């Protein structure tokens, strides 16, 4: 299959977003996608984020879903936007998307999230990322016509681990979550409220091994040493939290294996193991020149949004 260069894809996306009336954003020379940044002071720290929303939002506008997208460890909002393609999906489907940023000693580089056992600066400084995301959602609800029953979170790697934590500690906020190439550590508490969950992992992932155990990748020291649990235990955890059955249906396809649990009405738990995917966003762009090449077997953003839009709080 012919592969188009990233700048071509970005130009195409820019044209689509402009035609749909979404807030404009620019592609820099290195191919990363950036735009107007906003700041929220939380816990004495200036936290930055980017919001993508329709231009024509006015008082009385119909309430829209909100998707929170978290970058991976060492990434930033621009990388998350270009990697996932969620801005394009928001333009197509009519929802608001926000790309918050983690913290770092270098301000705008090597940003991480405090996901409990990972990663880097955020866990060493015990940064209150749960409080930051909660405050950010509160601020966005005040500024945009957001449907409080349709707030979702997704993220990759360290960002996906943080999404698990958000689903647990802010279970009153989120209707559904979607961690990608992420994991749990086995000491998580059951959330107070049910939260539907879909997870995507790569069978070839060496940074967050599908079978669990010690983390790998280029920055294993960014963790606190706690071994990861096998990928499927994420689904087991959320199945229990949602009062689903213990035994899922297993569907083994050429490209992926999917486990789907039987849950009470309005709740769902699914996990995809993509057979040819490493530590990457399936169907998206690589996060860096040295990053794993994403699988083209399925598009994680499409799968996640289809799941999200069928679940309200």
Backbone bond lengths (Angstrom), bond angles and torsions (degrees), N, CA, C in turn:
res aa  C-N    CA-C-N  psi(-1)  N-CA   C-N-CA  omega(-1)  CA-C   N-CA-C  phi
1 X - - - 1.460 - - 1.527 109.72 -
2 X 1.333 116.37 135.95 1.452 119.76 -179.13 1.520 110.74 -71.68
3 X 1.326 117.18 134.60 1.459 121.85 -179.48 1.523 108.86 -106.05
4 X 1.347 117.23 124.99 1.450 121.84 178.38 1.513 109.65 -85.53
5 X 1.292 116.29 148.25 1.457 120.58 179.86 1.522 110.64 -70.49
6 X 1.342 115.67 149.70 1.451 122.00 -177.18 1.520 113.65 -55.35
7 X 1.370 120.97 -44.25 1.461 119.60 179.60 1.515 112.38 -57.26
8 X 1.355 117.95 -36.50 1.457 120.59 178.58 1.519 110.50 -63.58
9 X 1.345 116.23 -42.60 1.460 120.43 179.61 1.522 111.08 -63.39
10 X 1.341 116.56 -39.74 1.454 119.69 -178.54 1.523 110.71 -67.16
11 X 1.348 117.23 -42.27 1.462 119.99 178.48 1.518 110.34 -60.90
12 X 1.344 116.49 -42.30 1.455 120.56 178.24 1.521 110.86 -61.28
13 X 1.339 116.34 -43.47 1.461 120.63 179.60 1.519 111.45 -64.78
14 X 1.325 116.77 -38.81 1.463 120.35 178.93 1.518 110.56 -59.64
15 X 1.340 116.02 -44.11 1.457 119.37 179.90 1.507 112.19 -63.10
16 X 1.351 116.14 -40.84 1.451 120.09 178.96 1.514 111.11 -64.21
17 X 1.330 117.62 -45.55 1.455 120.70 -177.81 1.516 110.98 -64.48
18 X 1.331 116.92 -40.12 1.452 119.88 179.08 1.521 110.78 -62.62
19 X 1.346 116.72 -41.12 1.454 119.93 -178.38 1.516 111.66 -67.86
20 X 1.333 116.88 -26.73 1.457 120.40 -179.45 1.525 112.65 -92.85
21 X 1.312 118.06 1.17 1.458 120.36 174.73 1.505 114.55 81.35
22 X 1.332 119.26 17.47 1.461 120.67 178.96 1.518 109.85 -78.68
23 X 1.330 115.79 153.20 1.460 120.83 177.17 1.519 109.66 -52.43
24 X 1.321 117.23 131.20 1.458 121.40 -174.99 1.522 111.12 -69.16
25 X 1.325 115.53 150.51 1.447 119.90 172.51 1.523 107.80 -145.06
26 X 1.319 116.00 158.98 1.457 120.80 -171.61 1.510 111.84 -115.13
27 X 1.319 115.91 151.03 1.459 121.50 175.10 1.518 108.73 -101.09
28 X 1.329 116.62 122.62 1.448 120.13 178.63 1.527 110.42 -80.04
29 X 1.327 116.43 173.86 1.462 120.76 -174.34 1.520 113.17 -60.56
30 X 1.341 116.40 -31.45 1.462 118.00 -177.20 1.524 112.46 -82.44
31 X 1.330 116.29 2.12 1.454 119.75 177.65 1.513 114.10 91.49
32 X 1.333 118.75 -7.67 1.457 120.22 178.36 1.524 109.64 -75.85
33 X 1.314 115.91 153.50 1.455 121.20 -177.15 1.518 109.42 -105.04
34 X 1.319 116.62 126.20 1.455 120.55 -178.17 1.523 109.84 -132.90
35 X 1.307 116.41 177.83 1.452 120.20 178.99 1.509 110.11 -177.97
36 X 1.345 117.08 -170.76 1.459 120.09 179.42 1.533 111.36 -57.46
37 X 1.307 116.40 128.97 1.453 121.37 -178.63 1.526 109.26 -102.54
38 X 1.310 116.30 147.27 1.459 121.90 177.11 1.525 108.52 -120.18
39 X 1.321 115.45 159.41 1.463 120.85 -175.47 1.514 110.67 -128.58
40 X 1.316 115.72 141.21 1.461 123.42 174.03 1.525 107.30 -130.68
41 X 1.322 116.52 123.90 1.465 120.53 176.46 1.520 108.20 -83.69
42 X 1.325 115.70 117.29 1.457 119.95 178.60 1.520 109.36 -134.34
43 X 1.310 116.24 128.29 1.456 121.95 178.67 1.530 111.19 56.65
44 X 1.339 115.06 33.69 1.452 120.80 178.56 1.514 115.50 80.00
45 X 1.337 117.12 5.32 1.465 122.08 -178.14 1.516 109.41 -114.55
46 X 1.319 117.30 134.42 1.462 121.55 175.02 1.523 108.40 -78.96
47 X 1.327 116.41 109.92 1.463 121.73 -178.23 1.528 109.39 -104.10
48 X 1.323 116.07 135.29 1.460 120.71 -175.73 1.521 111.62 -109.61
49 X 1.329 114.83 154.89 1.458 120.70 -179.65 1.529 108.94 -160.77
50 X 1.315 116.28 162.94 1.460 123.42 177.06 1.522 108.30 -124.48
51 X 1.325 116.55 133.07 1.467 122.20 178.22 1.523 109.03 -112.16
52 X 1.320 116.69 135.98 1.461 122.40 172.05 1.523 108.04 -116.73
53 X 1.326 116.60 118.94 1.457 121.74 -177.05 1.524 109.29 -145.38
54 X 1.326 118.71 156.02 1.467 120.88 176.86 1.524 111.43 -58.47
55 X 1.321 116.47 145.66 1.464 121.03 179.94 1.522 112.44 -67.43
56 X 1.308 117.26 -32.90 1.462 121.20 -167.98 1.528 113.54 -89.83
57 X 1.343 117.59 24.39 1.460 119.48 178.41 1.528 109.83 -69.91
58 X 1.308 116.76 123.41 1.458 122.49 179.18 1.520 108.89 -131.70
59 X 1.319 115.25 169.05 1.458 119.89 177.72 1.522 109.38 -59.88
60 X 1.300 116.99 130.82 1.444 121.11 -177.76 1.515 114.07 92.36
61 X 1.342 117.10 -1.90 1.464 120.95 178.03 1.526 109.87 -62.31
62 X 1.309 116.06 144.60 1.462 120.22 178.28 1.527 110.03 -56.59
63 X 1.315 116.63 142.04 1.456 120.44 -179.02 1.525 110.78 -69.88
64 X 1.335 115.06 140.53 1.459 122.05 -174.63 1.525 111.05 -117.06
65 X 1.325 116.91 152.72 1.466 119.74 173.34 1.534 110.51 -66.19
66 X 1.329 115.71 156.85 1.463 122.68 175.09 1.522 108.63 -123.46
67 X 1.342 116.59 130.73 1.459 121.81 174.96 1.522 108.65 -116.72
68 X 1.321 116.76 122.51 1.458 123.72 175.35 1.529 107.47 -93.69
69 X 1.340 117.20 123.04 1.463 121.68 -178.08 1.531 108.99 -116.83
70 X 1.321 117.09 119.15 1.460 122.36 -177.07 1.528 111.31 -104.04
71 X 1.329 115.79 129.68 1.467 121.30 177.87 1.526 110.71 -68.87
72 X 1.325 116.15 164.39 1.454 121.44 175.56 1.518 111.58 -79.64
73 X 1.317 116.92 172.90 1.459 121.03 178.78 1.512 111.45 -60.49
74 X 1.329 117.06 129.11 1.449 122.26 -177.68 1.505 113.98 88.12
75 X 1.326 118.07 -6.71 1.456 122.27 -178.87 1.510 112.67 -92.51
76 X 1.317 115.92 -162.99 1.458 122.15 177.44 1.524 108.66 -158.47
77 X 1.336 116.42 -177.36 1.455 120.74 -176.70 1.521 112.12 -61.73
78 X 1.338 116.56 -41.96 1.466 120.27 -178.68 1.518 111.49 -62.58
79 X 1.337 116.80 -41.67 1.458 120.93 179.05 1.523 110.06 -64.69
80 X 1.331 117.56 -44.02 1.461 120.85 179.48 1.521 111.08 -60.91
81 X 1.323 116.55 -39.06 1.463 120.94 -178.69 1.528 111.15 -66.84
82 X 1.331 116.63 -48.27 1.458 119.66 -178.11 1.526 111.67 -72.44
83 X 1.324 117.30 -34.16 1.461 121.18 -177.91 1.527 111.69 -68.29
84 X 1.325 117.11 -44.78 1.468 120.87 -172.81 1.517 114.10 -89.13
85 X 1.325 117.68 -30.46 1.455 120.15 -174.44 1.517 113.23 72.86
86 X 1.340 117.62 22.47 1.463 119.47 -176.71 1.528 113.11 -70.92
87 X 1.330 118.45 -23.70 1.465 119.37 177.12 1.521 110.19 -67.21
88 X 1.295 116.56 -43.07 1.467 120.30 176.46 1.529 110.52 -61.70
89 X 1.322 117.04 -43.84 1.458 120.49 179.08 1.528 110.69 -62.89
90 X 1.334 117.41 -38.39 1.464 120.93 178.02 1.524 110.89 -63.87
91 X 1.338 116.72 -39.05 1.464 120.60 178.28 1.523 110.95 -65.63
92 X 1.305 116.86 -39.38 1.464 121.32 -179.49 1.525 111.88 -69.44
93 X 1.330 116.28 -39.66 1.463 120.97 -170.33 1.525 114.49 -102.50
94 X 1.334 117.20 -13.96 1.457 119.31 176.48 1.514 114.76 80.80
95 X 1.329 116.99 56.77 1.455 120.15 172.77 1.525 109.08 -138.36
96 X 1.317 116.61 171.39 1.468 123.01 179.71 1.521 108.17 -100.30
97 X 1.332 116.25 139.92 1.460 120.11 178.34 1.526 108.80 -128.66
98 X 1.323 115.94 139.97 1.461 121.48 178.14 1.526 109.34 -126.03
99 X 1.332 115.19 137.66 1.453 122.43 179.08 1.532 108.67 -115.77
100 X 1.324 118.48 92.54 1.474 120.73 176.85 1.526 110.40 -77.64
101 X 1.334 115.33 165.37 1.457 120.43 177.86 1.516 111.29 -121.33
102 X 1.329 114.99 146.94 1.452 121.54 175.99 1.513 111.35 -76.55
103 X 1.322 116.46 -157.26 1.461 121.05 -177.37 1.523 110.72 -126.57
104 X 1.339 115.03 163.14 1.456 121.12 -179.10 1.515 109.35 -163.02
105 X 1.309 117.43 157.54 1.463 120.79 174.19 1.529 110.66 -71.18
106 X 1.347 116.18 -15.75 1.462 120.86 -179.03 1.526 112.41 -100.41
107 X 1.296 117.61 14.02 1.461 125.49 176.99 1.525 113.47 70.05
108 X 1.343 118.33 -66.57 1.452 119.73 -174.22 1.526 113.29 -119.82
109 X 1.344 117.68 15.43 1.451 121.38 178.48 1.523 109.66 -130.89
110 X 1.328 116.41 152.59 1.469 122.86 178.33 1.525 111.35 53.57
111 X 1.313 116.53 44.44 1.462 122.63 -179.27 1.527 110.65 -73.42
112 X 1.328 116.65 137.67 1.462 121.06 -179.96 1.523 110.55 -135.54
113 X 1.345 114.26 168.66 1.470 122.89 177.93 1.520 109.45 -115.89
114 X 1.316 116.26 147.61 1.460 121.89 175.51 1.525 108.81 -86.48
115 X 1.335 115.21 87.50 1.459 120.77 -179.03 1.530 112.05 -93.69
116 X 1.308 116.71 17.40 1.462 121.14 178.19 1.510 112.49 101.25
117 X 1.319 117.50 -62.27 1.459 122.01 179.28 1.532 112.30 -114.57
118 X 1.299 117.11 0.68 1.461 122.86 -178.53 1.535 107.67 -156.75
119 X 1.275 124.62 136.55 1.453 122.65 17.92 1.531 110.85 -149.90
120 X 1.336 116.34 154.19 1.456 125.07 166.89 1.509 116.57 49.89
121 X 1.323 114.58 -132.73 1.464 122.99 -175.48 1.533 111.61 -54.27
122 X 1.316 117.05 -42.52 1.465 120.68 -174.16 1.523 112.48 -62.13
123 X 1.349 117.36 -40.39 1.468 117.31 179.50 1.527 111.03 -79.69
124 X 1.332 117.43 -33.11 1.466 119.66 179.64 1.529 110.94 -65.22
125 X 1.325 116.77 -35.78 1.467 122.23 -179.98 1.527 112.84 -94.12
126 X 1.320 115.70 -0.68 1.473 120.98 -179.88 1.529 111.21 53.13
127 X 1.301 116.02 47.91 1.466 121.79 -179.10 1.526 109.80 -65.06
128 X 1.322 116.39 136.35 1.468 121.73 -179.20 1.528 109.68 -84.78
129 X 1.331 116.68 75.89 1.461 120.38 -179.28 1.521 112.34 -74.36
130 X 1.325 117.93 -29.34 1.458 119.99 175.76 1.521 109.57 -63.20
131 X 1.331 116.02 -46.00 1.455 120.20 178.59 1.520 112.08 -63.01
132 X 1.347 116.35 -38.43 1.463 120.22 178.51 1.524 111.25 -62.68
133 X 1.323 117.98 -48.86 1.466 120.63 -179.11 1.520 110.90 -64.14
134 X 1.330 117.58 -38.29 1.468 120.67 177.55 1.523 110.39 -62.80
135 X 1.338 116.70 -44.79 1.467 120.75 178.76 1.526 111.02 -65.51
136 X 1.319 116.51 -37.31 1.461 120.73 179.35 1.527 110.50 -64.44
137 X 1.314 117.30 -44.69 1.463 120.24 178.53 1.521 110.49 -61.68
138 X 1.323 116.74 -42.38 1.467 121.05 177.77 1.530 110.60 -58.79
139 X 1.338 116.69 -42.87 1.460 121.07 179.55 1.527 111.30 -66.40
140 X 1.323 117.02 -40.71 1.460 120.76 -179.41 1.527 111.64 -67.69
141 X 1.324 116.98 -37.73 1.469 120.33 177.55 1.522 110.52 -62.04
142 X 1.345 116.49 -35.72 1.464 120.38 178.68 1.524 112.34 -71.98
143 X 1.335 116.70 -25.06 1.469 120.43 -173.79 1.526 113.52 -101.27
144 X 1.310 118.44 -23.16 1.458 122.05 -174.65 1.535 110.41 -130.88
145 X 1.342 117.10 156.69 1.481 120.28 177.57 1.525 110.46 -78.88
146 X 1.318 116.28 80.73 1.464 122.21 -175.98 1.524 110.44 -101.25
147 X 1.311 115.28 133.96 1.461 121.81 176.29 1.528 108.29 -79.88
148 X 1.307 117.26 111.72 1.466 121.13 -176.32 1.530 112.91 -64.10
149 X 1.324 117.00 -18.60 1.461 120.12 178.87 1.525 112.30 -87.20
150 X 1.336 116.19 -5.13 1.471 119.08 -177.80 1.536 109.86 -129.75
151 X 1.321 115.07 62.27 1.463 122.30 176.64 1.530 107.70 -112.47
152 X 1.332 115.97 129.83 1.455 121.55 -171.48 1.536 109.85 -132.91
153 X 1.321 115.49 161.21 1.469 120.27 177.56 1.520 110.29 -140.25
154 X 1.329 115.21 138.64 1.452 121.66 173.96 1.520 108.84 -143.40
155 X 1.304 117.32 161.50 1.456 121.00 -179.80 1.507 110.18 -178.85
156 X 1.338 114.83 164.84 1.458 120.60 -175.73 1.522 112.00 -113.00
157 X 1.332 116.57 139.52 1.452 122.42 172.17 1.533 110.81 59.47
158 X 1.337 118.91 -121.22 1.465 121.39 176.16 1.532 110.41 -56.03
159 X 1.335 116.68 -36.44 1.462 120.38 175.28 1.514 112.17 -65.80
160 X 1.349 117.09 -36.20 1.458 120.28 176.21 1.516 112.30 -68.47
161 X 1.337 116.83 -37.35 1.469 120.32 174.97 1.521 110.18 -62.23
162 X 1.342 115.53 -39.91 1.462 120.15 177.67 1.518 110.93 -65.18
163 X 1.324 117.13 -34.69 1.460 120.92 177.46 1.530 110.37 -63.10
164 X 1.345 117.26 -40.56 1.465 119.28 173.97 1.526 109.89 -56.78
165 X 1.317 116.34 -46.05 1.463 119.71 -178.10 1.534 111.38 -64.07
166 X 1.328 116.68 -38.99 1.468 119.85 177.65 1.523 110.33 -63.72
167 X 1.325 116.86 -42.88 1.457 119.51 179.43 1.514 112.42 -61.75
168 X 1.329 116.01 -33.72 1.462 120.47 -179.84 1.524 111.57 -77.61
169 X 1.328 117.26 -50.04 1.464 120.87 -172.37 1.527 113.63 -87.76
170 X 1.321 117.47 -19.43 1.467 121.07 175.99 1.526 109.74 -120.97
171 X 1.322 115.55 43.06 1.466 119.96 -177.88 1.522 112.47 -64.77
172 X 1.334 116.95 -17.71 1.463 120.34 174.73 1.514 111.67 -75.72
173 X 1.333 118.03 -18.96 1.463 123.42 -177.06 1.526 113.02 -90.03
174 X 1.348 115.89 -46.33 1.457 120.53 -166.40 1.527 112.61 -96.71
175 X 1.331 114.20 134.85 1.459 120.21 175.87 1.522 110.95 -82.40
176 X 1.347 116.74 -34.08 1.460 120.93 -179.30 1.520 109.26 -158.09
177 X 1.325 115.57 155.32 1.464 121.79 178.96 1.524 109.45 -132.02
178 X 1.363 115.18 160.14 1.463 119.64 -179.49 1.526 110.82 -146.73
179 X 1.328 118.49 80.47 1.467 120.66 174.31 1.537 111.21 -69.81
180 X 1.330 116.77 138.10 1.468 122.47 -179.91 1.529 108.99 -120.39
181 X 1.320 117.13 134.28 1.473 125.36 -173.85 1.527 110.83 38.43
182 X 1.326 115.32 51.96 1.463 122.63 -178.07 1.526 109.20 -122.48
183 X 1.329 116.15 -169.91 1.462 120.10 -175.10 1.522 110.46 -162.33
184 X 1.329 114.78 170.27 1.457 122.71 168.77 1.531 108.25 -116.39
185 X 1.332 116.14 170.88 1.464 120.42 -175.77 1.526 113.41 -119.07
186 X 1.330 117.48 -5.67 1.455 120.69 173.44 1.517 115.37 97.58
187 X 1.348 118.30 -6.60 1.460 119.84 -179.93 1.528 112.30 -114.31
188 X 1.332 116.18 18.68 1.471 119.89 -178.22 1.535 111.40 -75.83
189 X 1.313 115.66 145.38 1.465 121.29 178.20 1.520 110.15 -87.33
190 X 1.313 116.21 151.81 1.458 120.79 177.78 1.525 109.67 -68.80
191 X 1.325 118.50 131.15 1.471 120.30 179.63 1.516 111.79 -65.12
192 X 1.320 115.20 155.88 1.468 120.45 -178.26 1.520 112.26 -71.65
193 X 1.334 117.10 -28.67 1.457 122.25 -177.61 1.527 109.57 -128.62
194 X 1.340 117.47 153.04 1.464 119.62 178.23 1.529 111.56 -68.01
195 X 1.317 115.86 142.64 1.467 123.09 177.19 1.528 106.78 -138.92
196 X 1.318 116.91 119.14 1.459 119.66 177.56 1.526 109.41 -65.14
197 X 1.335 116.62 148.78 1.465 119.86 -174.84 1.519 111.06 -144.21
198 X 1.332 115.03 136.29 1.452 122.18 170.42 1.520 107.51 -127.31
199 X 1.320 117.24 133.66 1.458 121.70 -176.21 1.519 109.61 -127.22
200 X 1.332 116.14 143.30 1.460 121.69 176.96 1.524 109.11 -127.60
201 X 1.322 116.36 125.17 1.461 121.83 178.42 1.527 110.04 -127.07
202 X 1.333 115.81 160.94 1.446 121.21 179.48 1.513 111.43 -106.07
203 X 1.321 116.67 131.18 1.462 119.90 179.93 1.532 111.42 -66.37
204 X 1.332 117.74 -24.52 1.456 122.17 -178.42 1.527 112.93 -96.55
205 X 1.314 116.95 8.20 1.463 121.79 -175.44 1.528 110.85 -69.00
206 X 1.328 116.37 122.36 1.466 121.12 177.42 1.526 111.79 -100.06
207 X 1.332 117.36 -19.20 1.463 120.53 179.52 1.520 111.30 -77.94
208 X 1.334 116.61 -43.44 1.461 122.70 174.76 1.528 105.84 -123.22
209 X 1.330 117.48 85.35 1.466 121.16 -171.76 1.526 112.63 -59.22
210 X 1.310 115.10 134.96 1.460 121.12 179.38 1.521 111.87 -56.79
211 X 1.319 117.60 -35.29 1.466 121.59 -177.45 1.535 112.85 -84.99
212 X 1.337 117.23 -2.32 1.449 121.02 -179.23 1.519 111.95 85.96
213 X 1.325 115.58 -176.19 1.461 120.35 179.64 1.509 112.45 105.30
214 X 1.328 115.56 -157.63 1.458 120.47 -176.53 1.529 110.61 -68.09
215 X 1.335 117.56 139.90 1.468 120.39 178.43 1.518 110.75 -70.14
216 X 1.330 115.80 155.57 1.455 120.56 178.79 1.517 110.28 -123.47
217 X 1.310 116.33 -142.37 1.452 120.83 179.65 1.514 112.33 80.84
218 X 1.333 115.30 -167.95 1.461 120.96 -175.78 1.519 113.56 -80.50
219 X 1.353 117.65 -17.95 1.462 120.05 -175.02 1.522 111.99 -130.38
220 X 1.335 118.85 58.68 1.467 120.01 -179.72 1.518 113.11 -64.22
221 X 1.327 117.78 -23.17 1.459 120.70 -179.61 1.522 112.90 -75.61
222 X 1.339 117.36 -6.96 1.461 120.48 178.58 1.524 111.51 -72.51
223 X 1.343 117.09 -13.70 1.456 122.16 179.47 1.533 109.47 -91.48
224 X 1.320 117.23 168.84 1.461 119.77 179.36 1.517 112.51 -95.11
225 X 1.325 117.59 6.86 1.463 121.78 177.28 1.510 114.65 99.32
226 X 1.331 118.30 -9.89 1.463 121.17 178.79 1.526 109.44 -69.49
227 X 1.332 119.12 125.25 1.464 120.10 179.93 1.521 111.84 -67.71
228 X 1.309 115.36 148.95 1.461 120.25 179.12 1.523 109.83 -81.59
229 X 1.319 115.48 157.21 1.455 121.61 175.38 1.525 109.15 -91.23
230 X 1.326 118.88 156.85 1.462 120.54 176.28 1.529 111.58 -56.41
231 X 1.312 116.33 148.91 1.465 121.60 -174.51 1.524 112.39 -54.42
232 X 1.322 116.78 -41.54 1.460 119.61 -175.50 1.523 112.34 -64.85
233 X 1.321 118.39 -22.72 1.466 120.11 178.93 1.523 112.11 -67.12
234 X 1.336 117.39 -20.45 1.466 119.44 171.97 1.527 109.89 -59.68
235 X 1.327 115.53 -47.40 1.459 120.66 -179.06 1.529 111.19 -66.13
236 X 1.346 115.70 -39.19 1.463 119.50 177.86 1.526 110.71 -60.59
237 X 1.339 115.94 -42.25 1.464 120.72 178.99 1.522 111.40 -60.20
238 X 1.338 116.73 -49.42 1.464 119.52 -176.75 1.525 112.59 -74.27
239 X 1.324 116.90 -26.74 1.464 119.42 174.20 1.531 109.93 -63.87
240 X 1.326 116.28 -42.48 1.462 120.37 176.47 1.527 110.85 -64.26
241 X 1.330 117.41 -43.20 1.463 121.48 -178.92 1.522 111.98 -63.40
242 X 1.332 116.80 -27.78 1.458 121.11 -178.23 1.522 113.25 -101.75
243 X 1.333 116.64 9.89 1.465 122.42 178.99 1.524 111.86 58.94
244 X 1.344 115.85 39.29 1.466 121.41 177.83 1.531 109.79 -87.27
245 X 1.311 115.69 171.92 1.453 119.67 176.61 1.528 110.08 -68.99
246 X 1.320 116.31 159.18 1.460 120.68 -178.18 1.528 112.88 -78.21
247 X 1.319 116.60 -26.54 1.468 120.94 -175.12 1.523 110.43 -107.47
248 X 1.332 117.90 116.59 1.466 120.62 -179.54 1.524 112.24 -86.98
249 X 1.320 115.76 162.54 1.453 121.19 167.80 1.524 107.59 -79.20
250 X 1.323 117.37 135.05 1.455 121.89 -179.51 1.525 109.73 -112.73
251 X 1.323 115.26 126.19 1.467 121.18 179.91 1.525 108.42 -120.00
252 X 1.333 116.77 114.52 1.465 122.05 -176.61 1.526 109.09 -104.24
253 X 1.335 116.25 106.69 1.456 122.94 179.09 1.529 109.81 -103.93
254 X 1.329 117.02 173.80 1.456 120.67 177.84 1.522 111.72 -61.41
255 X 1.352 116.42 -37.82 1.466 121.06 -173.07 1.518 113.74 -94.99
256 X 1.327 117.64 -25.64 1.466 119.51 -174.29 1.518 110.39 -157.46
257 X 1.330 113.82 164.97 1.461 121.81 168.53 1.521 106.49 -113.75
258 X 1.326 116.80 134.90 1.469 119.91 178.44 1.526 109.91 -123.49
259 X 1.319 115.33 130.06 1.451 122.02 172.11 1.528 108.66 -105.64
260 X 1.308 117.57 128.77 1.463 122.28 -178.45 1.522 109.14 -131.20
261 X 1.339 115.69 126.53 1.457 121.55 -175.79 1.529 111.36 -94.93
262 X 1.317 114.93 154.49 1.461 121.04 174.45 1.526 107.76 -90.87
263 X 1.332 115.85 116.40 1.461 121.63 -172.05 1.525 111.08 -124.78
264 X 1.332 117.46 163.13 1.460 120.17 173.64 1.525 111.31 -59.28
265 X 1.312 116.19 159.01 1.461 121.76 -177.38 1.529 110.69 -54.08
266 X 1.327 116.11 134.68 1.460 121.27 177.93 1.513 114.25 88.68
267 X 1.336 118.33 -4.28 1.458 121.65 -179.85 1.533 109.44 -123.10
268 X 1.316 115.86 147.88 1.460 120.27 179.31 1.523 110.01 -148.48
269 X 1.327 116.00 148.27 1.458 122.23 173.30 1.527 107.99 -139.13
270 X 1.343 116.09 125.28 1.466 121.49 179.65 1.526 109.01 -140.04
271 X 1.319 115.55 150.59 1.461 120.70 172.95 1.522 109.42 -138.21
272 X 1.343 115.36 130.50 1.460 122.42 175.66 1.527 108.78 -107.60
273 X 1.315 116.38 132.61 1.457 121.97 169.70 1.525 106.53 -112.11
274 X 1.331 116.40 106.12 1.463 122.08 -175.59 1.529 108.30 -84.64
275 X 1.320 116.34 119.67 1.462 121.61 -167.14 1.520 114.32 -66.98
276 X 1.338 117.84 -33.87 1.472 118.97 -177.16 1.524 112.08 -107.08
277 X 1.321 117.24 21.64 1.471 120.66 -178.46 1.523 110.88 -107.10
278 X 1.328 115.48 136.91 1.452 121.20 173.82 1.516 109.78 -98.03
279 X 1.333 116.12 -132.54 1.460 120.71 179.87 1.530 107.89 -92.88
280 X 1.319 115.79 78.16 1.457 121.83 -174.30 1.523 109.97 -156.13
281 X 1.340 115.11 164.29 1.472 121.99 178.17 1.525 107.85 -85.95
282 X 1.336 119.33 108.40 1.470 120.06 -176.85 1.530 112.35 -56.09
283 X 1.324 115.44 130.94 1.452 120.73 179.16 1.504 114.58 79.75
284 X 1.339 117.96 0.41 1.458 121.49 -177.42 1.513 112.22 -106.24
285 X 1.334 115.41 -154.08 1.449 122.09 178.15 1.536 109.28 -105.24
286 X 1.307 116.10 152.66 1.453 120.25 175.06 1.525 109.57 -66.73
287 X 1.327 116.42 143.46 1.457 120.14 -177.71 1.508 114.26 -74.17
288 X 1.332 117.48 -21.10 1.459 121.76 179.89 1.522 108.60 -159.33
289 X 1.322 115.63 170.20 1.458 119.56 -179.89 1.517 112.03 -63.76
290 X 1.333 117.17 -28.09 1.458 121.09 179.86 1.518 112.93 -96.02
291 X 1.335 116.39 1.97 1.449 120.08 -179.07 1.515 112.79 -77.05
292 X 1.332 116.69 160.95 1.457 121.88 177.60 1.524 110.63 -63.28
293 X 1.310 115.99 147.00 1.465 121.37 176.28 1.529 108.56 -76.18
294 X 1.338 118.67 125.09 1.463 120.25 -178.48 1.529 112.29 -66.16
295 X 1.307 115.76 146.93 1.459 121.01 172.89 1.525 109.99 -64.02
296 X 1.325 116.20 149.40 1.465 121.11 172.88 1.527 110.51 -108.46
297 X 1.331 116.43 10.97 1.462 120.61 -177.27 1.525 112.48 -69.03
298 X 1.325 116.02 -30.73 1.459 120.95 175.25 1.517 108.64 -154.20
299 X 1.312 116.28 162.33 1.458 121.77 179.46 1.519 108.48 -105.36
300 X 1.328 116.52 109.67 1.467 120.62 -176.05 1.522 111.94 -58.89
301 X 1.328 117.47 -39.34 1.467 120.65 -177.91 1.525 110.71 -63.32
302 X 1.334 117.24 -42.45 1.465 120.44 177.37 1.524 111.15 -63.69
303 X 1.333 116.14 -45.35 1.467 120.83 -178.92 1.527 110.42 -62.67
304 X 1.327 116.16 -43.24 1.464 120.86 -177.41 1.520 110.67 -66.91
305 X 1.338 117.79 -46.05 1.468 118.60 -178.04 1.533 111.02 -65.87
306 X 1.323 118.09 -38.32 1.461 120.25 176.57 1.527 110.16 -58.67
307 X 1.323 116.52 -40.17 1.460 121.52 177.79 1.525 110.51 -67.47
308 X 1.338 116.95 -47.86 1.456 120.67 -177.40 1.531 111.60 -58.63
309 X 1.316 116.86 -49.09 1.466 118.85 -170.43 1.529 113.40 -69.58
310 X 1.322 116.13 -9.10 1.463 119.26 176.34 1.525 112.48 -97.17
311 X 1.352 116.34 5.03 1.459 120.15 -179.03 1.515 111.77 -131.67
312 X 1.307 116.29 117.41 1.463 122.85 172.09 1.519 107.89 -111.51
313 X 1.346 115.63 160.89 1.458 119.87 -177.57 1.516 110.53 -67.97
